[in-house]
Amino acid sequence: FPGIREDDHIILWGGGIWNWLDPITAVKAIWEITRSRKDIKLIFSGVKHPDPKLPEMRKAIEAIKLSKELDIFDKFVFFNEWVQYDMRQNFLLESSVGLSLHLEKIETEFAYRTRVLDYIWAKLPIVTTQGDSIASMVSRENIGEVVKYENTSQLARIIESIVSNHSLRDIYIKNLEKLLPR
């Protein structure tokens, strides 16, 4: 992506932007971070599903619109149409943090977010929203951080902390390595 330097820290939204997820808080958190740092970038790896029969998701449209309104579109927040399966490891291995944010809905309790399995494979510290089995695992295994629903300031602070604190990042990575065989 033009606008991403080799030494930038990539925050990855792996997978699609579905209506039950929360890309808006992610965009707002990056905007908040840009007030003090210019080296943290957010990539949404899949905005448009490859199946042309599926409609464009309202949340994807809202996230793009908001990033343009905040003047961070293609500067700090990047939207990729869709990552081909054989290319997604490149996105994962170049990233510093994996995001899995969702809204407080009944779906949350029953969801199992497979994008997080990719983050574990790539040994990416995970930042996820509270309320589901993934959040419980992230806390229990100490492989990242759990944030409250739609808490922009908390998300921004946690992203900056993981990117800046190498000791913390190393702890998460070591714990991810322990989790991998399971």
C-alpha positions in Angstrom: 0.0 0.0 0.0 1.4 3.4 -0.9 1.6 5.3 2.4 2.9 2.4 4.5 6.6 2.6 5.2 8.7 -0.4 6.0 9.1 0.6 9.7 5.4 1.3 10.3 3.5 -0.9 12.7 0.6 -2.7 11.0 -2.6 -3.3 12.9 -4.5 -6.0 11.0 -8.2 -6.5 10.7 -8.0 -10.0 9.2 -11.0 -11.1 7.2 -14.2 -9.3 6.2 -16.1 -6.4 7.7 -19.4 -7.8 8.6 -22.4 -5.9 10.0 -22.1 -7.6 13.4 -18.5 -6.5 13.8 -17.1 -3.1 15.0 -14.8 -1.4 12.5 -15.9 2.0 13.6 -14.2 1.8 17.0 -11.0 0.7 15.2 -11.1 3.6 12.8 -11.7 6.1 15.6 -8.9 4.6 17.7 -6.4 5.0 14.8 -7.5 8.6 14.4 -6.9 9.1 18.1 -3.4 7.5 17.8 -2.5 9.8 14.8 -2.6 12.8 17.1 0.7 11.7 18.7 2.1 9.0 16.3 2.4 8.6 12.6 3.9 5.1 12.5 0.7 3.0 13.3 -1.4 2.0 10.3 -4.6 -0.1 10.2 -5.3 -2.5 7.3 -8.7 -4.0 6.7 -7.9 -7.0 4.6 -11.3 -7.7 3.2 -13.9 -5.1 2.4 -15.7 -6.8 -0.5 -16.5 -10.5 -0.3 -15.3 -12.4 -3.4 -18.8 -13.9 -4.0 -20.5 -11.2 -6.1 -23.9 -12.4 -4.9 -23.2 -11.1 -1.4 -24.1 -7.4 -0.9 -21.6 -4.9 0.3 -21.8 -4.7 4.1 -23.2 -1.5 5.7 -20.4 -1.5 8.3 -17.8 -1.6 5.6 -19.4 1.4 3.9 -19.6 3.3 7.3 -15.9 2.5 8.1 -14.7 3.8 4.8 -16.9 6.9 5.0 -15.7 7.7 8.6 -12.0 7.3 7.6 -12.5 9.8 4.8 -14.3 12.2 7.1 -11.5 12.0 9.6 -8.9 12.4 6.8 -7.1 9.2 7.5 -8.3 7.2 4.5 -5.3 5.8 2.6 -3.0 7.6 5.1 -3.5 5.7 8.3 -6.4 3.4 7.5 -6.3 1.2 4.4 -9.1 -0.9 2.9 -8.1 -3.9 0.7 -10.9 -5.3 -1.5 -10.1 -9.0 -0.5 -6.9 -10.9 0.2 -6.6 -14.1 -1.8 -6.2 -17.2 0.4 -2.6 -17.8 -0.8 -1.6 -14.3 0.0 -3.1 -13.8 3.5 0.0 -15.1 5.3 1.9 -12.1 3.9 -0.6 -9.7 5.7 -0.4 -11.7 8.9 3.4 -12.0 9.0 3.9 -8.3 8.3 1.6 -7.1 11.1 2.2 -6.2 14.8 -1.3 -6.7 16.2 -4.5 -8.6 15.1 -7.9 -7.0 15.8 -11.2 -8.8 16.3 -13.8 -6.3 17.4 -17.5 -6.9 17.6 -20.6 -5.3 18.8 -22.6 -6.3 21.9 -25.3 -8.6 20.3 -26.6 -12.1 20.9 -24.3 -13.3 18.1 -21.3 -12.5 20.3 -22.0 -15.2 22.8 -22.1 -17.9 20.2 -19.5 -16.7 17.7 -16.1 -18.3 17.2 -14.0 -15.9 15.2 -11.7 -17.9 12.9 -9.6 -14.8 12.0 -8.2 -15.2 15.5 -6.9 -18.7 14.6 -4.9 -16.9 11.9 -3.5 -14.5 14.4 -2.4 -17.3 16.7 -0.7 -19.1 13.8 1.2 -15.9 12.9 1.9 -15.2 16.6 0.2 -11.9 16.5 -0.8 -10.4 19.8 -4.6 -10.2 19.8 -6.9 -7.3 20.7 -10.5 -8.4 20.9 -13.8 -7.2 22.4 -15.2 -8.7 25.6 -18.1 -11.1 25.7 -17.2 -14.3 23.8 -15.1 -17.4 24.1 -12.2 -15.8 22.2 -12.0 -13.0 24.7 -11.9 -15.6 27.5 -9.1 -17.4 25.8 -7.1 -14.2 25.1 -7.3 -13.3 28.8 -6.8 -16.8 30.2 -3.8 -17.5 27.9 -2.4 -14.0 28.1 -2.0 -13.6 24.4 -3.3 -10.1 24.0 -5.8 -7.7 25.5 -9.6 -7.6 25.8 -11.4 -4.2 25.4 -14.8 -3.0 26.4 -17.5 -2.6 23.7 -17.0 0.5 21.6 -14.3 2.0 23.9 -12.2 4.0 21.5 -9.7 5.4 24.1 -9.1 2.1 25.7 -8.4 0.5 22.2 -6.1 3.3 21.2 -4.1 3.0 24.5 -3.8 -0.8 24.2 -2.7 -0.7 20.5 0.0 1.9 21.4 1.1 -0.1 24.4 1.5 -3.4 22.5 3.4 -1.7 19.7 5.7 0.3 22.1 6.3 -2.1 24.9 8.6 -4.8 23.5 8.6 -6.8 26.8 4.8 -7.0 26.8 4.8 -8.0 23.1 7.4 -10.7 23.9 5.3 -12.1 26.7 2.3 -12.4 24.3 4.4 -14.0 21.6 5.9 -16.5 24.0 2.4 -17.4 25.2 1.1 -17.7 21.6 4.0 -20.1 20.9 2.9 -22.2 23.9 -0.7 -22.2 22.6 0.1 -23.1 19.0 0.3 -26.9 19.5 -3.2 -26.9 21.2 
